[in-house]
């Protein structure tokens, strides 16, 4: 299963760039991984869904379902058994277009808090790495 992370815009702050790079590097030990940063002007249905392709679409949205690290781990394991690639999408400052949210196979929320865009990218990558570590039986998640 390939994991594809799509973001609208690149991380602008140094801590976010470093954090995203670190967790992307770690995640690549578990799954093939692709990161796509669409420009802010491509925060539209056609560009986003075109980048997603036929993958299982997880849209990051504040009104989405919250998952614990163990629930995310189980979710990824189930997707692995399905044999379908999975794509996580973080929208721009105004979120994702309504049609992308409606098309999503799952809407996932980190919390009821609104996170800065750069921080959301790092949280996503770290959460995926933590879930993979749990599945692999590694001690990182403790």
C-alpha positions, 0 to 999 in steps of 0.5 A: 500500500502506498501512502500519499500525502497531499497538501495545499501549499508547502510548509513555510516555517522552518520547524514544520519543514524539518518535522515533515521531512523527519517523519516522511523519512521515518515513514518510508521505512514502512510504506512507499510514500509520496508527498505532493504540495499543490499550490494555493491556487490549486485548492480546487476539486479538479486538482485535488481529486486529480492528485488523489486518483483512485486512492482511498481518500482521507480528508482532514477536516475539523468536523471529521472523526477523531481517531486514537493512535491505536485506531489509526494503526488498525485503520491503516492495517485494514487499508493494507488488507484492501490492497488500495493506496491511501491518500491524506489531503490537507486543504488550504487556510480555508479548508477543503472544497465541499465536493472533496469533503463529500467525495472522501471515504473518511473525514478525519479530525485531529481535534476540535482545535483549529491547527495552523496549516504548517503544524497540521502537516507535521501532526499528520506525518507524525501520527502516521509514523506512530500508527505504523510503529504500533503495527510493527510492535515498536516502542516509539508509541509509548 
